[in-house]
Amino acid sequence: MICVTLDMQCSLCGSDRFHLPTQPGESPHVRCANCTAVKCQTLALESTLMAYRREHTPPHHRAA
């Protein structure tokens, strides 16, 4: 696992630090580094980040 800062927050504790699996056999979940809550599956990380950004970016700051 590696610990990284992502452009999203944990819905439980608000942390922006997450553990990502790096080795085969590790859990396929992206977990909060603070409270260990599951954020998403590793394969869904890109779509989860895009959805979070859409939900948390004011309309006047979104690209056309």
CYANA upper distance limits for C-alpha pairs under 8 A (distance plus 0.5 A):
  1 MET  CA     19 HIS  CA      6.46
  1 MET  CA     20 LEU  CA      5.84
  1 MET  CA     21 PRO  CA      4.86
  1 MET  CA     22 THR  CA      5.76
  1 MET  CA     23 GLN  CA      7.72
  1 MET  CA     26 GLU  CA      8.31
  2 ILE  CA     19 HIS  CA      5.93
  2 ILE  CA     20 LEU  CA      5.86
  2 ILE  CA     21 PRO  CA      7.03
  2 ILE  CA     22 THR  CA      7.30
  3 CYS  CA     17 ARG  CA      7.11
  3 CYS  CA     18 PHE  CA      5.98
  3 CYS  CA     19 HIS  CA      4.95
  3 CYS  CA     20 LEU  CA      6.89
  3 CYS  CA     33 ALA  CA      7.39
  4 VAL  CA     17 ARG  CA      5.99
  4 VAL  CA     18 PHE  CA      5.92
  4 VAL  CA     19 HIS  CA      6.93
  4 VAL  CA     20 LEU  CA      7.96
  5 THR  CA     16 ASP  CA      6.01
  5 THR  CA     17 ARG  CA      4.90
  5 THR  CA     18 PHE  CA      6.78
  6 LEU  CA     16 ASP  CA      6.15
  6 LEU  CA     17 ARG  CA      6.79
  6 LEU  CA     18 PHE  CA      7.53
  7 ASP  CA     16 ASP  CA      7.36
  7 ASP  CA     49 LEU  CA      7.54
  7 ASP  CA     53 ARG  CA      8.18
  8 MET  CA     16 ASP  CA      6.34
  8 MET  CA     49 LEU  CA      7.11
  8 MET  CA     52 TYR  CA      6.84
  8 MET  CA     53 ARG  CA      7.83
  9 GLN  CA     14 GLY  CA      5.55
  9 GLN  CA     15 SER  CA      5.82
  9 GLN  CA     16 ASP  CA      5.13
  9 GLN  CA     17 ARG  CA      8.34
 10 CYS  CA     14 GLY  CA      5.15
 10 CYS  CA     15 SER  CA      5.79
 10 CYS  CA     16 ASP  CA      6.94
 10 CYS  CA     32 CYS  CA      6.79
 10 CYS  CA     37 ALA  CA      8.13
 10 CYS  CA     39 LYS  CA      7.38
 12 LEU  CA     35 CYS  CA      8.34
 12 LEU  CA     37 ALA  CA      7.92
 13 CYS  CA     34 ASN  CA      8.05
 13 CYS  CA     35 CYS  CA      7.35
 15 SER  CA     32 CYS  CA      7.54
 15 SER  CA     33 ALA  CA      8.16
 15 SER  CA     34 ASN  CA      7.02
 16 ASP  CA     32 CYS  CA      8.17
 17 ARG  CA     32 CYS  CA      6.68
 17 ARG  CA     33 ALA  CA      5.87
 17 ARG  CA     34 ASN  CA      7.64
 18 PHE  CA     30 VAL  CA      7.07
 18 PHE  CA     31 ARG  CA      5.97
 18 PHE  CA     32 CYS  CA      4.93
 18 PHE  CA     33 ALA  CA      5.11
 18 PHE  CA     34 ASN  CA      8.28
 19 HIS  CA     30 VAL  CA      6.32
 19 HIS  CA     31 ARG  CA      5.71
 19 HIS  CA     32 CYS  CA      6.70
 19 HIS  CA     33 ALA  CA      6.05
 20 LEU  CA     29 HIS  CA      7.69
 20 LEU  CA     30 VAL  CA      5.63
 20 LEU  CA     31 ARG  CA      7.43
 20 LEU  CA     42 THR  CA      7.75
 21 PRO  CA     26 GLU  CA      6.43
 21 PRO  CA     27 SER  CA      7.13
 21 PRO  CA     28 PRO  CA      6.99
 21 PRO  CA     29 HIS  CA      7.71
 21 PRO  CA     30 VAL  CA      7.65
 21 PRO  CA     42 THR  CA      8.08
 22 THR  CA     26 GLU  CA      7.87
 28 PRO  CA     41 GLN  CA      6.19
 28 PRO  CA     42 THR  CA      5.95
 28 PRO  CA     43 LEU  CA      8.35
 29 HIS  CA     38 VAL  CA      6.75
 29 HIS  CA     39 LYS  CA      7.77
 29 HIS  CA     40 CYS  CA      6.32
 29 HIS  CA     41 GLN  CA      4.96
 29 HIS  CA     42 THR  CA      5.92
 30 VAL  CA     38 VAL  CA      6.43
 30 VAL  CA     39 LYS  CA      6.07
 30 VAL  CA     40 CYS  CA      5.91
 30 VAL  CA     41 GLN  CA      6.34
 30 VAL  CA     42 THR  CA      6.16
 30 VAL  CA     45 LEU  CA      8.15
 31 ARG  CA     36 THR  CA      5.71
 31 ARG  CA     37 ALA  CA      5.92
 31 ARG  CA     38 VAL  CA      4.93
 31 ARG  CA     39 LYS  CA      6.06
 31 ARG  CA     40 CYS  CA      7.97
 32 CYS  CA     36 THR  CA      5.05
 32 CYS  CA     37 ALA  CA      5.77
 32 CYS  CA     38 VAL  CA      6.96
 32 CYS  CA     39 LYS  CA      7.30
 40 CYS  CA     44 ALA  CA      6.90
 40 CYS  CA     45 LEU  CA      6.96
 40 CYS  CA     48 THR  CA      7.71
 41 GLN  CA     45 LEU  CA      6.99
 44 ALA  CA     48 THR  CA      6.53
 45 LEU  CA     49 LEU  CA      6.60
 46 GLU  CA     50 MET  CA      6.81
 47 SER  CA     51 ALA  CA      6.59
 48 THR  CA     52 TYR  CA      6.57
 49 LEU  CA     53 ARG  CA      6.62
 50 MET  CA     54 ARG  CA      6.70
 51 ALA  CA     55 GLU  CA      6.72
 52 TYR  CA     56 HIS  CA      6.61
 53 ARG  CA     57 THR  CA      6.25
 57 THR  CA     61 HIS  CA      7.00
 57 THR  CA     62 ARG  CA      7.12
 58 PRO  CA     62 ARG  CA      7.30
